[in-house]
Amino acid sequence: MAEKFSDDPLTPRENVEFRRMLDADQKARWFWTTMRTWAIWITAVAGGLTIGWDFMAKIVKRLAGA
């Protein structure tokens, strides 16, 4: 069953609680956005290091004549 909301203005207590919920939501969004950004950077650096290491190994093998 759907909850019915009133068109009455918010009471000061409801206003404070609403602002707390908005603040908590904003902090959660910031946290997960930051975590996603860090995860992307870590993945990119790990991939770059892996590719770079493999490339350097191939160059060393080629220069060594193996």
Z-matrix of the N, CA and C atoms (Angstrom, degrees):
N
C 1 1.445
C 2 1.528 1 109.16
N 3 1.303 2 116.91 1 133.08
C 4 1.451 3 121.91 2 -177.57
C 5 1.515 4 110.91 3 -72.23
N 6 1.332 5 114.06 4 142.76
C 7 1.458 6 119.73 5 178.57
C 8 1.523 7 108.77 6 -83.69
N 9 1.327 8 116.16 7 135.38
C 10 1.466 9 120.17 8 -179.99
C 11 1.523 10 108.98 9 -94.71
N 12 1.316 11 114.99 10 134.90
C 13 1.460 12 120.50 11 178.53
C 14 1.515 13 109.26 12 -109.22
N 15 1.312 14 114.27 13 147.67
C 16 1.456 15 119.45 14 -179.73
C 17 1.527 16 109.79 15 -92.53
N 18 1.316 17 115.95 16 156.76
C 19 1.462 18 121.43 17 177.42
C 20 1.525 19 111.63 18 -91.08
N 21 1.321 20 116.56 19 5.35
C 22 1.466 21 120.25 20 179.07
C 23 1.527 22 109.41 21 -68.22
N 24 1.341 23 116.16 22 149.01
C 25 1.468 24 118.71 23 177.64
C 26 1.532 25 110.33 24 -64.45
N 27 1.311 26 114.88 25 154.47
C 28 1.455 27 119.93 26 -179.47
C 29 1.530 28 110.79 27 -70.22
N 30 1.312 29 114.51 28 144.75
C 31 1.463 30 119.07 29 175.01
C 32 1.527 31 107.40 30 -77.34
N 33 1.325 32 117.75 31 162.19
C 34 1.468 33 119.28 32 178.45
C 35 1.542 34 112.43 33 -55.93
N 36 1.327 35 117.56 34 -38.68
C 37 1.470 36 120.92 35 178.90
C 38 1.533 37 110.66 36 -65.35
N 39 1.330 38 116.83 37 -43.43
C 40 1.461 39 120.85 38 178.35
C 41 1.534 40 110.84 39 -64.68
N 42 1.328 41 115.24 40 -37.85
C 43 1.459 42 120.54 41 179.28
C 44 1.529 43 110.71 42 -62.90
N 45 1.328 44 117.13 43 -43.90
C 46 1.465 45 121.73 44 178.63
C 47 1.518 46 109.66 45 -63.68
N 48 1.317 47 117.41 46 -45.61
C 49 1.466 48 121.44 47 -179.75
C 50 1.536 49 111.02 48 -63.52
N 51 1.319 50 116.43 49 -40.41
C 52 1.460 51 121.09 50 178.24
C 53 1.526 52 110.49 51 -62.97
N 54 1.317 53 117.19 52 -43.10
C 55 1.465 54 121.01 53 178.66
C 56 1.527 55 110.89 54 -64.56
N 57 1.330 56 117.53 55 -36.90
C 58 1.466 57 120.63 56 176.69
C 59 1.525 58 110.48 57 -63.35
N 60 1.325 59 116.47 58 -42.84
C 61 1.469 60 119.83 59 178.97
C 62 1.526 61 110.77 60 -63.96
N 63 1.327 62 116.73 61 -42.71
C 64 1.464 63 120.03 62 178.23
C 65 1.525 64 111.30 63 -62.69
N 66 1.336 65 115.99 64 -41.82
C 67 1.456 66 120.44 65 179.62
C 68 1.528 67 110.76 66 -64.48
N 69 1.326 68 116.90 67 -43.47
C 70 1.470 69 120.90 68 178.64
C 71 1.532 70 110.48 69 -62.83
N 72 1.325 71 116.84 70 -41.14
C 73 1.468 72 120.84 71 178.57
C 74 1.522 73 110.64 72 -64.44
N 75 1.323 74 116.30 73 -42.17
C 76 1.458 75 120.54 74 179.81
C 77 1.530 76 110.71 75 -64.16
N 78 1.328 77 116.98 76 -41.34
C 79 1.469 78 120.26 77 178.84
C 80 1.521 79 110.87 78 -66.17
N 81 1.322 80 117.69 79 -38.94
C 82 1.465 81 121.11 80 178.89
C 83 1.529 82 110.34 81 -65.36
N 84 1.319 83 117.08 82 -42.28
C 85 1.471 84 120.02 83 178.07
C 86 1.522 85 110.79 84 -62.89
N 87 1.346 86 116.61 85 -43.62
C 88 1.458 87 120.71 86 178.67
C 89 1.523 88 110.12 87 -60.62
N 90 1.337 89 117.22 88 -46.07
C 91 1.456 90 121.72 89 -179.32
C 92 1.520 91 111.54 90 -58.17
N 93 1.339 92 117.21 91 -50.87
C 94 1.459 93 119.76 92 -176.54
C 95 1.522 94 112.18 93 -70.38
N 96 1.320 95 117.40 94 -31.19
C 97 1.472 96 119.92 95 175.18
C 98 1.524 97 109.45 96 -66.35
N 99 1.327 98 116.30 97 -42.66
C 100 1.461 99 120.54 98 178.68
C 101 1.529 100 110.61 99 -64.48
N 102 1.323 101 117.49 100 -43.27
C 103 1.463 102 120.83 101 179.00
C 104 1.526 103 111.30 102 -62.44
N 105 1.327 104 116.45 103 -40.72
C 106 1.464 105 120.28 104 179.01
C 107 1.529 106 109.92 105 -64.35
N 108 1.324 107 117.34 106 -42.20
C 109 1.460 108 121.10 107 179.13
C 110 1.525 109 110.91 108 -62.89
N 111 1.324 110 117.26 109 -45.71
C 112 1.462 111 120.89 110 178.47
C 113 1.521 112 110.94 111 -62.53
N 114 1.320 113 117.47 112 -41.58
C 115 1.468 114 120.85 113 -179.99
C 116 1.524 115 110.78 114 -61.96
N 117 1.325 116 116.14 115 -41.52
C 118 1.474 117 119.84 116 178.65
C 119 1.524 118 110.59 117 -63.96
N 120 1.336 119 117.04 118 -44.97
C 121 1.460 120 120.39 119 179.92
C 122 1.524 121 111.66 120 -63.85
N 123 1.329 122 117.01 121 -43.34
C 124 1.465 123 120.20 122 179.85
C 125 1.528 124 110.49 123 -62.75
N 126 1.324 125 115.95 124 -42.84
C 127 1.463 126 120.23 125 178.73
C 128 1.529 127 110.84 126 -63.70
N 129 1.322 128 116.76 127 -42.40
C 130 1.468 129 120.42 128 -179.91
C 131 1.523 130 111.10 129 -65.27
N 132 1.312 131 117.52 130 -42.70
C 133 1.467 132 120.47 131 179.96
C 134 1.530 133 110.11 132 -66.56
N 135 1.334 134 117.49 133 -43.30
C 136 1.461 135 120.22 134 178.82
C 137 1.533 136 110.73 135 -61.44
N 138 1.322 137 116.06 136 -42.97
C 139 1.465 138 119.82 137 177.55
C 140 1.514 139 111.59 138 -64.10
N 141 1.318 140 116.80 139 -43.21
C 142 1.459 141 120.67 140 178.99
C 143 1.519 142 112.55 141 -63.01
N 144 1.330 143 115.99 142 -41.37
C 145 1.464 144 119.52 143 177.98
C 146 1.524 145 111.33 144 -65.48
N 147 1.314 146 116.20 145 -40.58
C 148 1.469 147 120.23 146 179.14
C 149 1.522 148 110.93 147 -63.52
N 150 1.304 149 116.76 148 -47.29
C 151 1.468 150 120.84 149 179.52
C 152 1.522 151 110.32 150 -65.47
N 153 1.334 152 116.79 151 -42.37
C 154 1.462 153 120.49 152 178.79
C 155 1.513 154 112.18 153 -63.19
N 156 1.320 155 117.28 154 -42.52
C 157 1.468 156 121.61 155 179.07
C 158 1.529 157 110.49 156 -62.96
N 159 1.317 158 115.89 157 -44.24
C 160 1.473 159 120.64 158 179.35
C 161 1.533 160 110.15 159 -62.91
N 162 1.325 161 116.64 160 -42.84
C 163 1.457 162 121.28 161 179.30
C 164 1.526 163 110.91 162 -62.67
N 165 1.335 164 116.46 163 -44.74
C 166 1.470 165 120.14 164 179.96
C 167 1.539 166 110.56 165 -64.17
N 168 1.339 167 117.27 166 -38.09
C 169 1.472 168 120.71 167 178.63
C 170 1.529 169 109.93 168 -63.46
N 171 1.328 170 116.77 169 -41.30
C 172 1.469 171 119.95 170 178.55
C 173 1.528 172 111.22 171 -64.53
N 174 1.323 173 117.18 172 -41.26
C 175 1.468 174 121.63 173 179.53
C 176 1.534 175 109.95 174 -63.80
N 177 1.325 176 116.82 175 -45.03
C 178 1.466 177 120.35 176 -179.61
C 179 1.519 178 110.33 177 -63.48
N 180 1.334 179 117.51 178 -41.31
C 181 1.471 180 120.24 179 178.45
C 182 1.514 181 110.94 180 -63.89
N 183 1.332 182 116.00 181 -41.27
C 184 1.461 183 119.81 182 -179.63
C 185 1.533 184 111.29 183 -66.57
N 186 1.336 185 116.64 184 -40.70
C 187 1.458 186 120.10 185 179.43
C 188 1.531 187 111.58 186 -70.12
N 189 1.325 188 116.56 187 -31.16
C 190 1.456 189 120.42 188 -179.73
C 191 1.538 190 110.64 189 -78.88
N 192 1.309 191 117.19 190 -11.40
C 193 1.452 192 121.24 191 177.06
C 194 1.510 193 113.77 192 82.21
N 195 1.282 194 117.15 193 20.01
C 196 1.465 195 119.58 194 -178.32
C 197 1.511 196 112.20 195 -86.01
